[in-house]
């Protein structure tokens, strides 16, 4: 089904909604479903307004009374941050075109059959935003000749979080391994002189030590929540950060047959950050740009500075489709089915913002796509790493 078909019918008025609730709650079939199904369940009309829910849904949302949810659409009930983007609410925003729950409900009504999808939503909880990953099953039913949807939800956030952390780790380790393999190949082929061989050998040692550091970070991340992880923040020399990035990328398979331009920053520029995590963000930004650049194309990396921030920028000539651009940073969203797709962009956001407290964003258009990563400037220090 086309994404545009996911827009729901207009909401019903208060009187019609009240009558529908009375019919649905009085139905033995609906009551049986709400009592028997071992999961979060809501009964929804064709306008996707909630008519009834079970106790599990109230518990998941932290709501005491069913009345608080009656008439809401699912995204509004769970606190989706995009539910209020348009006057008509959930189901009518640009983000809804790629929402798994919206598509499941639309297809189930159109094809009159059960449909399963995965829904990834950013929701407000206790004044903070968090990711919510739901398994969604939409089942069309009829009660007194009225078409309804029984919406079953399974919260898989915790399990998926651990799985994605493991996959993200393997993704980033693979990036380092690609650089090590490329460097080793050059050594085995025989460098032009002994000095170059020594330089490549030192570079190989740097990459190996960085891999050991990422393994240590991964162990810590797997045993804590993101908000509890404490990065090793210190004053870092931006020139060293860019040098390390060049060493990791220049022999990576994704950079081969591409023109990779990495501009040298000011030698005096420093920032506050965790060296390993900053490197992971920049490596993902650069490799992602290389992977989206055809052979012969150009990837440009440079540094901008303001009085408060250091900003790393990575540009390539490709333009991101508008629907995809809305969800580029989501952990579980991808237009591809291959495992690991989309992990690089999510890692940028996770490490760069949630853990390091910086900013990660991008702009895209006919002139190309530029990802940026900003961190607070550090005081000039002789001990800058």
N, C-alpha and C positions, 0 to 999 in steps of 0.2 A: 504494500500500500504506500502511496506517495505521502511524504511528510505532511503536506498541506491538509490531508484528509483527517489528521489527528485532532483538528479543532472540534471541540464539543458543541452540542446544541446550546442555544441560549438557556439561561437558568429559568426554572419555573418560579412562579410567584409564591408568596407566603401561604395562601390558601391551598393551592394545588400541592405544595410541598407538605403541608400538614396532613392533607388527605392521603397522600402517598405514604407517609410515615405510618399512619394508622393502619392502612391496608397491609403494609409490609410487616410491621411488628405483630399483626394479628394472624399472620400466615404460619401454620404449623411447619411448613417446609422451610421457611426462612429461619424460624426459631430453632429447628433441628440443626440446620447448617451452622448457626452461630454457636450452638452448644457443643456440637460434635467435633468440628474441625479443630485440630490441634495446631493453632497458629493464629496470626493476626488476621481478622476478617472484617470487611466492610461490605455492606450492600448499597449499591449506587444506582441512580436512575440514568436514563440516556443522556441527561445533561451533566452527568458525572458529579452529581451532588449526593452527599452521604445521607442515607435514610436510616441506617441501623449499623451498629458495630458490636463486636463481642467484647468481653471483659479484657482479653489479651491486648486489644488495640488501645483501650483506655489506659492500661498499665504501661504500654510502650510509650505513649504520649504524655504520661503523667497527668491525665485528666480524670476528674472524679465523676462528672456527670456526662451522660450521652448527649444531652441537649447542647453542650458546648460544641459538638461536632456536626450536628444536624444542619444540612444545607451547604456545608463546606465541600470543596473539591479536595481530592487527596493531597495535592501539593500544599494547599492551605492548611490542612489538618496536621501534616507532619512538620510544617514550618519551613518549607522550601524558600530560600532567599530570593528566588525569582518569581514567586507566586504573585507578587504585587507589582511586577514590572509594567503590566498593562491594566487598563481600567476593568476589563472583563476577567482578570485574574488567571488562575491556574488553567492551563490548556490553551491559552491564547498568546503566550509570549514566544519570542524567538527561540528560547531554550527548549520550549515544549516540543518543538519539531523533532528533536533528537532524544526526547525523554522516553525511557523504556516503559514506564507505567502508562503514559499517554498512548503510546503505540499499541500496547497490549490491549487496552480497553477499546481503542478504535477498531483494531483488526477483529477482535472477538465479536463486536456488534456487526461489523460488515460481513464477516464470513459465518457468523452464528456458530462458533466453535470455541473451545478453550484455547487460550494463547498464553504462552510463557515468555517473559522477557526479564532482563536484569535492569534495574533502575538505579542510577547513581545520582544522588541529590546532595546538595550542600544545604544544611538546615541550621536554624538558630536553636541553640540549646543553652539556657542559662546565661544569655547575653554573649555567647561565643558561637562562632561558626564551626561546624564539623562535617565531615563526610559521612554519608549514610548509604550503605549498599544493600539493596533489597532484591530478593528474588520475588518476582511478581507473577501471579497466575490470575488471569481474568476469565471468568466463566459466565456466559450469557444464560439467563433463566427467565421464565415467565411466571408472573403472579397475577392472577385475575386478568389475563390477557395484556398485562403491562410488561414490557421488556426491561429487564434489570441486569446488572452485572454483580456477580459475587467476586469481590477482589480479595485475594489471599496474599499476604505479605510474609516473607521470612527475612529477618535481619541477619545478614551474613557479614556484617562489617568487620567483626573481630577476626574471623577466619580468613577473610579476603585480605585484610591488612597484613597479617603475618605472611601469607602467601606472596603478596606483592612486594613486601620488604625483601623476601628471599630472592625473588626474581629481579628486583631492582639492583640488589647486591651483585648478582651474577652478571647483569647487564653492564654495570660499571666495572666489575673485574674484567670482563671481556674486553672493554675498551682499553684497559691497561695492558692486557695480554696482547692485543693487536699491536700496540706500540712496541712491546718487548719482542714479539716475533719479527716485526719489520726491522728492528735494530739488530737482532741476532742474524737475520738473513744478510744484512750488509756486512757484518763482521765475517761471516762464513765465506761470502763472495770475495772478500779481500779489499780493504780500503786502499785509498790512493797512497797513504803513507802511515807510518807508525803513530804519528800524532792524531790522525783521524781515528785510527783504531782505538787508541786510548780514550779519546773523547766518547766514542760509541760505547765503550765498555763502562765508563763512568755513568753514561746516560742509562745503560741497562741496570746498573746498581741503584740509581735513583728510582726507576720504575718499580724495581723489586721491593724497595723499602716503602714506597707509596702503597703497593699492594698489601703489604703487611699492616700498614696503618688502616686501610679500609676494612681489613678483616677484624681488627680491634674495634673499629667503629660499629661494624655490623653486629658484633656480639652485644655491645652496649645498647644499640637500638632495639634489638630483639627482646631485651629484658626490661625495657621501660616503655612508657607511653611517650609520644613525641614531646608533649609539654614538660615531661620530667627529665628529658635528656639534656645534659649540660655540656655544650661544646667547649673546647679548649681555646677560648678567645684570647688573642694576643695581638700586638702590633706587628703587621706584616708589610714587607716591602712589595709594592705593586710590581716593580721591575722583576723581582724574583718570581712572583706568581705567573707573570707572562712568560718568563723563561721556562718554568716548569710546564706550562701549558704547551708551549712549542715543542718541547721534548716529547711530550705524551702524544701529540697529534701528528707530527710531521711524518712519522713512519707508519701511521695507522692505515689500514686498508681503505677506509672510507675517504681518506684524504688523497689517495693516489689518483693521478690524472686530473686533479683539481688544482687551480691556482689558489694557494693558501697565503694570504697576506696578513701577517700579524705585526701590527705597528708597535714599536718600543715606546713605553710610557716614560714620563719624567723619572729620573733616578731618585728624586727626593720624595716621591709620592708614597704615602703609607695608608693603611686602613686597619680597622679592627675586625678580626674574624678568626675562625678556626681554619688553619691552613689546609687540612685534608678535605673539609666540607666545601670550602671555597673552590678548591681544585675540582671537586666532583661536579659542582654546578657549571663551571666554565667548560669542563671537558664535555659534559652533556650538551651544552649550548653549541659548541663547535662541531662535535661529531654529528649532531642532529642537522646542522646547516650543511655539512658535507654530504650527508646521506640524501638530502633534498636537492642537491646540486648535481646536474648531469656532468659527465666527463667533459673537461675543457672549460667548465664554469669556474666562477671565482667566489671564494669565501673570504670576507674581510673582518678582522678582529681589531678593535681599538679600544682605548680607554678615554673616558671623559671625566672631568673633575669639577665639582662645585665647592663652595666654602664648607659644605656639610658632608658631601658624599663623594665616593669614587664610583663611577659607573662603567661597567664593562659592556661593550656592544659587539654583537656578532651579526653580520648581514650576509644574506644570499639573495639571488635574483628571483627566486620563486615567490608566488603569491598563494596564501592559504585561503581555501574556500570559506566563505562567510559562516556557513553552518558548523564547519569543523573548528573555525577560529573561536567560536563561543565556548568550546569545551576542550581546547588544547591542553590545559593544565590539569584536567581531571584525571585522577589516578586510574580509573577503570574504563574510561571512555576511549574507544578507538574505532576508526572506520575499517580497520583490518582485523582479521581473525587470528593472525599469527601470535603465539605467546610472546609477551614482552613488548608489543607495540605500544607506543605512548608512554613508556616508563621513563624515557629520557626527559621529556617535558615535565612530567609529574615530579621527578626528582629535583629539577630546578626549583620548583615552587616549594616543595617540602623542605629541602635543605636551605634554600636561600631565604625563605620567609619565615616558616614556622619554627625553624631551629636557630638560624643565624639572625633573624630579626631584620633582614634587609627587604628589598623590593625586587620582584621579578615581573617583567611585563614584555609585551611585544607590540609592534605595529606592522601591518601588512597592506599591500596595495600593488598597483601595476609596477611600481619601481622596485618591488622586492619585499622581503621580510627581515626585520631587525629585532632580535631579542636583546633585552637589556637586564643587567643585574647590578643593583646599587647597594653599597654598604657604607656605613659611617666612616668618615676619614679617621685615621689614627694619628696620634701625636708623633712627631718625628722622634725616633729613638735609635740609639746605636745598636740596640738589641733586636731591631726589626728582622724577622726571619724571611 
